[in-house]
């Protein structure tokens, strides 16, 4: 199978029929494309019988405006083309779609809220690399349809009917949306009908990750002791064993609802709970009173109880690390970035949503009172742990992931610990859009989509 990246232009049908496609003579000869009989054109789930017209001195691809509209193509895209001689099929693509939580047509400049800039950046990357992308929400899904309403960018955002894509990146931000029967049915249907690849298929919950990874001896060294909090005896055992433990909502994110429990020298227990205003502090005279204080919350929220760690800190503000690990153009895991996160002044978690600040690993570690050997090996250890954990999840959890946000911590001895794995790493607009410069994370996302779709 031969492949090439081609600029696409539109023509108005006249002498050339609507379903004719004009290709450079050189490419037609090189790929041995027959011009005396019909071929099949494929673009995502779209299929159309076409005839190829060779053109001298042409290096691109020209299609009629009506055909382009039926394919959902606007402006002048750059696409990859592949010719399969056995099935006489000319494939264009890759067609990529991103399933997002919400859209707001009343805000044409920012229709997707905080991820609008990421969406534009992905459009720009597709134009540079050769691909086409559209965005859709659960509300766009219609049962049994071979096409879907989606948002494309053509000097401004517009909605149009699109074929089902070769690859779907699930970026839904809530489990409630993801678990809608219509969404689940759609993902199942497009895989079986069109062979669509769906990645980051679902959320992970904290307990599933820790229980699965600690069963692998090579990964157990990164795991703080942690369990699903089932009742009083579990709380008592962990609080007696560790001076500090954390309760984390099994399905929480952005540092919401985390409770830190510290055993005091006088035998009382102090809790700190995250809230928008800072950390709420409470003291309980005994483990029994502590359990009574928590039991109301436990009725509505499942918690993971986790060993507290002596994290490295700067001016008593704990530091942790977020690694973005993505699959590359060969389908292999690759660390795209690792940043340090320093907790805000009145918080004990480092999430930006809780007032934390970002720093490079080197800068953050240099501010800590650590032996120079620990400082010098920090990045290498974090890098290795990130890859080990991503591969472990891939091997042990039967779900398709293309990128993971892995939260790691380092204790004062330089040992690396896993805090959390996020299957929907944030794409919020915290970097200005630069049309000339596409972030490595967006490039890698696109490379993996090309790999999955065979382009």
N, C-alpha and C positions, 0 to 999 in steps of 0.2 A: 504494500500500500504506500503510495507517494503522498507527501504533504507539502503545502506551501502557504505562506501568509500573503494575502492579496488585498489591495484596496478595492472597495466595492463602489461602483457608480450606478446611478439609475438612468434609464432612458424612457422616453414616451413611445409606446408601441405605434408603429406605422408600417413601414416595409418589414420591420422585424416584428414577429408575433409576440403576444404577451408572455407565452411560456418558452421563449427562446432566451438562451444565456450566451453572452459573448465572452469568449476566452481567448487569450493570446495564442496565436498559431504555434509558437514554439512549445508552449506548455501542452497543447492538444497533442502534438506529435510525441513529445517526451513521455506523456502518460498513456499514449495510444488510446485516446478517447475517440470512440466512433462518432462521426457527425452525420451519418446517413440513417440513423435509427434513434428512437427515443431512449432517453436515460431517466433514471430516478434522481430527483433532487431531495436531499434530506437536510433538515435544519431543526434540531431538537426532535419533537414528535411530528413536525410538519413534513408531508410527503407530496411531491408533485411530479408528474411526467413532464420532462422538458426536452428540448433539442439544443445541442451545442453548436454555436456558429463560431468558427475560427476567425480571428482578426489579425492581420499583419501589424507589426509594431505596437501591439497592445500587451501590457504586462499585468493589467488588472483583470477585474471581472465586472461585467455589466449586466444588470438585470432590469426588467421593465418595472416601472413604478407600481402598477397594479399588483404584480407578483411580490414586490418588496413589501407593500402594505399588508398583504395576506400573511407574510412572514413576520410582520411586526418590525420591519427595518425602517429606520429613519436616518436622516443626514447621510454622511458618507462613512460607514463603518469600515473597519479593517478586520477581516475574518481569515481564519485558517481554512484551507480547502484540502480535502483528501479524496482520492478517487479509488474506489474498490472495483477492479475490473471484473471480478467473478459475478458480482451482483449488478454491474453497470450502474453504480450509485455514486453520485457526486455529493459528498457530505460537506456542509459548511458549518462553522462553529468555532470554538465550543459555545453553545448557548447555556448561559449560567443564570440561575435565579436565586434570589435571597428572600427567604420567608421571614418577614419582620412583624413586630407586634401590632403596630398601628400606623395609619397615615392620616394626614390632615390636608385635604385638597384646598381648604381655605387659606393655607399658608404656602403659596407656591414656591417661595424661596427656601422654605425649611419644612417640606411636607412630612418628613420622618423624624421630627423632633431632634433629639440630641445625637442621632446617628446620621443626620442628613449629609454632613461633610464626608463621613466615611463612604456613604453611597456614591457621592460625586467622585471621590478619589478612586473608587473601584471602576466607575465608568471611564475615567481618564486612563487608568491602567489597561483596561480592555482595548481602548482605542490605540494605545501604544503597542501592546503585545499581540493583538489579534484575537479578539473574543467579543461577545455581546452579552450584556447583563440587563436583567430587569428585576424589579422588586414587587412583592405582593404580600398581602396580609391574609389571615384566616377568613376574613369577610369576602375575599375574592374567590374563594374555593366554591365550585359548583359541582354537584355529584355527576359523575359519568361524562364530564366534558373533556374533549381532547385538546381544549385550549383554555386559557385563563386570562382575566384582565390583569394587566401588570403596568407598573410605572417604568417608562424609559426616559432617557434624557436626550433632548433634541433642542438645543438652545433654550432650555427650560424643561421642567418636568411635565410629562403628559401621560395619560392612561390610554392603553390600547390593548387589543386582543393579541395574546402571545401563544405560541406553541408551548407545550410542556418542555421544560429544559432538559439538557443532558445531565446537568448536575444541579442539585438544590442544596444550599447552605441554610440550615435551620438556625435562625437567630432569634427565635421567640424568647421573650424574657421572663415568662411566667409558666409554671407547670400547669396552671389552670387552662391557659390557651393551648399549650402543647397537647394536653390530654383530651381536648374536645374530640368527640367521635368523628366529626367531619375532617379534622386535621389528621387524625390517625388513619382514617380510611383513605384519604388522599395520598398519604405517604406510601401506604401499602400498595395502592392501586397503580401509582406511577412507576413504582419499581417493577411490578409484574407486567404491566402493559407495554412500557416503553424502555425498560432497562435503565431507568433514571437512577443515578447515584445520589443518595441523600446522606449528607454527613453532619456530624454533631446532632445525631438523631434525637437525643433526649438529654434531660438533666441527669446528673449523678446525685445520689444523696451521700452525705458524709459517711454514714455507717457502712453503706455498701462498699465504698472506696477502701476504708480502713480494714474492714473484715476480709475483703478480697486480697488486698496487697500484703497483709501480714501473714497470709498463708504461704507466701513465697519467701523462702529463707534469704534470698539475695536482696529483698526489698524490706524485710522486717526491721533492718537496722535503722531505717528512716522513720519508723512509726512510733510516735509516743503511745504509751499505753492508753487505750480508749475502748469504750463499750457503749452499747445502747443503754441509756439509763432506764432500768426496768423497775426500780423500787428502792426502798430504804436501805436494804442490805448492800446494794451496789454503791450507793452514795456513801455509806458509812465506811466501807472497805477502802474506797479511793481516797476519802478525806483523811483516813488514818494513815494511809500509805504515803501520801504526798502533802506537803505543806500548802500547796496551791493546786487547785483543779479548775478546769473550765467546763461550763455547760454550753454547748453550741446547738442551736436548732438544727435538726438533721436536714431540713430543707431550707435553711436560711441562706442569705447572701448579703453582701455589702456590710458585713459586721453587725447586722441587726440581731438584737435579742441575745447576744452573748453575755453570760454571767460568769464572773470570776469569783471563786470562793477561796478565801485564805484563812487557814487555822491560825489563831492568835496565840501568843505565849500563855495567856490566862485561860486557854481552853475554849474561848468563844470563837464564833465563826463570822467573818465579815464578807459580805457580798458586794460586788460592784457590777452594775448592769448598764449596758450601753443604752443611751437614749440620744435624741437629737440635741439635747441641751448639754450633754456631757455624760459623766458616769454617775449613776445613783448609788449611794452607799447605804447599806443596812447591816446591823449587827444582831446575831442570834446567840442566845446564852448556851445552847447545846445543839448537838447534831439532830436531835429529835425536833427541836423548835425550827431548825434550819429546814428540815424535810417538810414540816407543816407549812412553812412559808413558801416553799417551792411547789407544793402539791397542786395548788390551784393552776399554776402555769402548765404543769405536766399533763393536766386534763386536756388542754387544747394543743400543746406543742410536744412533739417527740424530741428528746435531747440526746446528744452524744456527750458522754462525760470523758474528759481527756486530762491526762497528766499535765500539770503546769510545768513550763520549762524556764530555765534561767537564761532568757534571751540576752544577746548583746544589746546595749543601749547607748544612747547619747544624751547626756544630761538627764538621766532617769526616764528618757522616752524610748520605749522598746523599738527595736528595728526588726523588720522581717523583709522578705524578698518575694517579688512576683516574677516568675519566668513565663514567657510566652513560648510555647513549644508547638511547632506546626509541621505538617507533612510537606515535603518539597516536591519538585517536579519528577522525582523518581519514586514517590510514595513512601519515603523514609522520614522518620522524625528528625527534626533539626531545631536547635534552640535559636529563636529569632532575637530575643532580647531578655535581659535580666535587669530589673531595677530594684533598688532598695527603697523601702517605705518606712518613714520615721513617724511614729504615732504623734498625734496632736497633743498639746500640753495637758488637756484635761480628759484624755481618753487613754484606754489601754489597748485599743486595736488600731491598726495603722491605715485602714481603708481611707482613700481620699474622701469618701462620703462621710467620714467621721473626722475630718480635719487633719488628716495625715499629709505629709509632704514627700515628694519623690527626690531621689538622689541616685548617682551612679553607685555601683557596688563598691568601687575603690574609695570614693569619697566617704561613704557611710562607714566603712570598716576602719578607715584611717582615723575617724573621730573616736573610736572605741579604745579602751585600755585593754589591749590584747597583745600577746607575744607576736613578734614580727612574722614568725613562721605561719601562724594562724591567719594573719592579715594577707600574706603573700599567696596562700593557697585557697583563699575563700572563693574566688570566682570559679576556679577549676572544679572545686568540690560541688558548688551549687549547679554548675553546668552538668556534671556527671549525674547528680541526683535527679535533675529535671528529666534528662533522657531516660534514665532507668525507670522512673515512675511512669512516664508517658508510654514507654514500651510495655511496661507491666500492665497498665490499664488496657492497652490494645490486645495483649495476649490473653488476659484473664476475664475481661468483661465483654460479652458478645454484642457490642454496639459499635457503629462506625463513627469514629472521631477523626477530624482533620486538623483540629487545633485544640489546645488545652491551656488554661491559665493555672499554673502550679505555684501555690503559696508555700514558701519554705522559711525555716528559721534556722539560726545558728546559735548554739549556746556558747558559753564563755570558754569552753575547751576546744571550740572549732568544729564540733559535731553538727551535722546537718539533720534537720527534722522536717517531716512533712506536716504542714498545718491543714491544707485543704486543696482540693482539685476543683477547678471551675470549668464546666463544659461549655460555657458561653462567655468567653473572655470579652471584657468591655470594649466597645468600639465608639465610646462617646467622644464628642468633639472637643478633645483637649489639646489638639494641635491645629495650627492654622493651615488652611488648604493652600498647597503650592502645586499648580498645574504642571510645573516642570519636574517636580520631585515627588515620586510616589514612595511612600514608606515601605521598608522591607517586608513588614507584616502583610501589606496588601499585595505586594508582588508575589509573595510566597503562597498566599491564598489562591491567587490566579494560577500560578504554576501547578498547584495541586489539582485544581479544577481541570486544567488542560490534560494532566496525567490521567485523571479518572475517565475523561471522555475519549481518550485515545488520540487526542490532538497533541 
